[in-house]
Amino acid sequence: LSAYAWSNDEAFLEKAEDLGKRLIYAFISPSGIPYYLVNLRTGNATNPNWSRKSTRIATAGSLQLEFRQLSKVTGNETYAKRSEQAMDA
């Protein structure tokens, strides 16, 4: 998203949206707090064993900001709505 903001090159926006479509599976969790890891090919999302199966707050917050921005630049509110579920947890 920052490359798109800097250049206004639609290729960067297309890649950001493709990545957003793949990462959105992180937010499909029982609590709404995003999983830490997502397999970009399969969409399988999980938290690693070393983190005691939890997500870091900084990771969750960063993803939420990025997804809100992605919604803003694409006009697709799905990204923002899905990421805001973490605030309800």
Backbone as CSV, one residue per row, in Angstrom:
resi,resn,N_x,N_y,N_z,CA_x,CA_y,CA_z,C_x,C_y,C_z
1,LEU,0.814,-1.194,0.000,0.000,0.000,0.000,0.855,1.255,0.000
2,SER,1.974,1.232,0.683,2.814,2.429,0.704,3.424,2.684,-0.667
3,ALA,3.755,1.627,-1.402,4.284,1.812,-2.759,3.218,2.421,-3.663
4,TYR,1.980,2.015,-3.485,0.883,2.596,-4.260,0.673,4.062,-3.877
5,ALA,0.695,4.351,-2.585,0.503,5.731,-2.118,1.594,6.651,-2.657
6,TRP,2.795,6.137,-2.746,3.918,6.925,-3.228,3.875,7.144,-4.739
7,SER,3.471,6.110,-5.482,3.584,6.154,-6.943,2.268,6.314,-7.697
8,ASN,1.155,5.966,-7.053,-0.146,5.896,-7.727,-0.154,4.908,-8.892
9,ASP,0.746,3.967,-8.866,0.820,2.929,-9.887,-0.190,1.837,-9.544
10,GLU,-1.162,1.626,-10.410,-2.234,0.659,-10.164,-1.718,-0.765,-9.973
11,ALA,-0.537,-1.069,-10.497,0.025,-2.411,-10.323,0.255,-2.701,-8.840
12,PHE,0.693,-1.696,-8.097,0.900,-1.883,-6.655,-0.426,-2.080,-5.929
13,LEU,-1.443,-1.372,-6.358,-2.762,-1.530,-5.749,-3.321,-2.925,-6.031
14,GLU,-3.141,-3.406,-7.248,-3.605,-4.749,-7.592,-2.919,-5.804,-6.733
15,LYS,-1.613,-5.652,-6.527,-0.876,-6.609,-5.695,-1.322,-6.520,-4.238
16,ALA,-1.569,-5.306,-3.761,-2.024,-5.128,-2.379,-3.382,-5.776,-2.179
17,GLU,-4.267,-5.627,-3.159,-5.586,-6.239,-3.019,-5.497,-7.762,-3.095
18,ASP,-4.642,-8.264,-3.962,-4.443,-9.716,-4.036,-3.949,-10.249,-2.695
19,LEU,-2.986,-9.553,-2.101,-2.477,-9.973,-0.799,-3.559,-9.856,0.271
20,GLY,-4.358,-8.796,0.221,-5.455,-8.633,1.176,-6.462,-9.763,1.089
21,LYS,-6.780,-10.191,-0.124,-7.715,-11.309,-0.312,-7.165,-12.599,0.293
22,ARG,-5.865,-12.738,0.265,-5.242,-13.939,0.819,-5.111,-13.855,2.337
23,LEU,-4.802,-12.658,2.844,-4.596,-12.484,4.282,-5.890,-12.353,5.077
24,ILE,-6.993,-12.102,4.407,-8.255,-11.906,5.126,-8.631,-13.137,5.950
25,TYR,-8.095,-14.291,5.567,-8.356,-15.514,6.324,-7.805,-15.424,7.746
26,ALA,-6.850,-14.541,7.979,-6.311,-14.371,9.330,-7.401,-13.937,10.301
27,PHE,-8.398,-13.206,9.810,-9.443,-12.676,10.674,-10.596,-13.655,10.909
28,ILE,-10.546,-14.806,10.266,-11.587,-15.812,10.485,-11.141,-16.674,11.660
29,SER,-11.361,-16.135,12.842,-10.951,-16.794,14.077,-12.103,-16.716,15.076
30,PRO,-12.112,-17.580,16.064,-13.210,-17.559,17.040,-13.371,-16.213,17.752
31,SER,-12.266,-15.532,17.995,-12.323,-14.268,18.734,-12.422,-13.044,17.830
32,GLY,-12.084,-13.187,16.550,-12.016,-12.034,15.659,-10.632,-11.422,15.630
33,ILE,-9.803,-11.776,16.612,-8.409,-11.322,16.607,-7.676,-12.156,15.561
34,PRO,-6.926,-11.517,14.684,-6.332,-12.261,13.568,-5.295,-13.284,14.011
35,TYR,-5.258,-14.369,13.267,-4.198,-15.350,13.463,-2.875,-14.734,13.030
36,TYR,-1.799,-15.280,13.527,-0.451,-14.772,13.276,0.088,-15.227,11.921
37,LEU,-0.267,-16.428,11.501,0.254,-17.015,10.260,-0.878,-17.365,9.309
38,VAL,-0.676,-17.100,8.026,-1.636,-17.496,6.997,-0.859,-18.119,5.840
39,ASN,-1.277,-19.307,5.436,-0.720,-19.915,4.236,-1.369,-19.211,3.052
40,LEU,-0.581,-18.471,2.283,-1.130,-17.661,1.195,-1.692,-18.500,0.048
41,ARG,-1.307,-19.739,-0.036,-1.825,-20.618,-1.086,-3.157,-21.242,-0.693
42,THR,-3.243,-21.709,0.563,-4.435,-22.454,0.985,-5.415,-21.620,1.812
43,GLY,-4.935,-20.539,2.427,-5.783,-19.751,3.311,-5.843,-20.296,4.725
44,ASN,-5.125,-21.383,4.994,-5.101,-21.950,6.339,-4.400,-20.974,7.280
45,ALA,-5.089,-20.601,8.358,-4.542,-19.630,9.305,-4.398,-20.259,10.682
46,THR,-3.333,-19.889,11.382,-3.052,-20.448,12.702,-2.104,-19.535,13.464
47,ASN,-1.912,-19.840,14.701,-0.887,-19.194,15.511,0.217,-20.204,15.767
48,PRO,1.464,-19.772,15.804,2.561,-20.722,15.996,2.619,-21.251,17.433
49,ASN,3.158,-22.443,17.567,3.300,-23.054,18.891,4.171,-22.217,19.814
50,TRP,5.238,-21.611,19.272,6.158,-20.848,20.112,5.503,-19.627,20.758
51,SER,4.369,-19.188,20.210,3.690,-18.021,20.781,2.552,-18.431,21.716
52,ARG,2.573,-19.695,22.121,1.508,-20.248,22.962,0.148,-20.117,22.284
53,LYS,0.183,-20.255,20.972,-1.038,-20.206,20.146,-1.774,-18.867,20.271
54,SER,-1.014,-17.776,20.435,-1.645,-16.460,20.553,-1.096,-15.508,19.490
55,THR,-1.790,-14.404,19.299,-1.384,-13.376,18.350,-0.794,-12.201,19.110
56,ARG,0.241,-11.625,18.590,0.848,-10.439,19.194,-0.038,-9.224,18.937
57,ILE,-0.169,-8.376,19.931,-1.021,-7.193,19.811,-0.553,-6.294,18.674
58,ALA,0.750,-6.118,18.524,1.286,-5.261,17.467,0.910,-5.793,16.083
59,THR,0.936,-7.105,15.938,0.562,-7.717,14.661,-0.903,-7.454,14.360
60,ALA,-1.745,-7.656,15.340,-3.184,-7.437,15.152,-3.471,-5.980,14.810
61,GLY,-2.823,-5.060,15.499,-3.038,-3.641,15.247,-2.548,-3.206,13.882
62,SER,-1.393,-3.698,13.482,-0.847,-3.354,12.165,-1.742,-3.869,11.043
63,LEU,-2.199,-5.105,11.188,-3.094,-5.661,10.169,-4.384,-4.848,10.064
64,GLN,-4.896,-4.426,11.207,-6.134,-3.656,11.189,-5.947,-2.331,10.443
65,LEU,-4.856,-1.648,10.695,-4.588,-0.385,9.994,-4.432,-0.595,8.491
66,GLU,-3.689,-1.624,8.128,-3.478,-1.899,6.706,-4.792,-2.265,6.011
67,PHE,-5.625,-3.049,6.675,-6.887,-3.453,6.070,-7.852,-2.277,5.948
68,ARG,-7.826,-1.378,6.892,-8.663,-0.168,6.775,-8.220,0.672,5.578
69,GLN,-6.910,0.821,5.427,-6.393,1.584,4.282,-6.715,0.887,2.976
70,LEU,-6.621,-0.422,2.961,-6.955,-1.174,1.747,-8.416,-0.955,1.368
71,SER,-9.295,-0.939,2.339,-10.713,-0.647,2.069,-10.877,0.749,1.486
72,LYS,-10.151,1.684,2.036,-10.263,3.070,1.579,-9.843,3.225,0.122
73,VAL,-8.712,2.626,-0.255,-8.204,2.826,-1.620,-8.901,1.944,-2.651
74,THR,-9.487,0.822,-2.220,-10.174,-0.049,-3.175,-11.674,0.214,-3.228
75,GLY,-12.196,0.852,-2.182,-13.643,1.052,-2.104,-14.386,-0.192,-1.653
76,ASN,-13.654,-1.214,-1.227,-14.239,-2.475,-0.769,-14.208,-2.505,0.764
77,GLU,-15.348,-2.304,1.375,-15.433,-2.222,2.830,-15.227,-3.556,3.541
78,THR,-15.184,-4.650,2.798,-15.010,-5.972,3.394,-13.752,-6.031,4.254
79,TYR,-12.676,-5.443,3.764,-11.408,-5.506,4.495,-11.517,-4.791,5.846
80,ALA,-12.084,-3.605,5.858,-12.224,-2.849,7.106,-13.184,-3.557,8.061
81,LYS,-14.305,-4.021,7.547,-15.293,-4.675,8.406,-14.722,-5.925,9.059
82,ARG,-14.008,-6.714,8.281,-13.436,-7.949,8.828,-12.392,-7.627,9.893
83,SER,-11.570,-6.620,9.637,-10.501,-6.297,10.591,-11.061,-5.652,11.860
84,GLU,-12.173,-4.964,11.777,-12.748,-4.307,12.948,-13.361,-5.295,13.938
85,GLN,-13.557,-6.534,13.518,-14.051,-7.565,14.441,-13.087,-7.768,15.598
86,ALA,-11.809,-7.487,15.358,-10.822,-7.642,16.415,-11.085,-6.678,17.557
87,MET,-11.684,-5.533,17.270,-11.967,-4.552,18.315,-13.121,-5.006,19.197
88,ASP,-13.939,-5.899,18.709,-15.083,-6.393,19.481,-14.695,-7.549,20.405
89,ALA,-13.460,-8.044,20.217,-13.020,-9.209,21.000,-12.714,-8.833,22.431
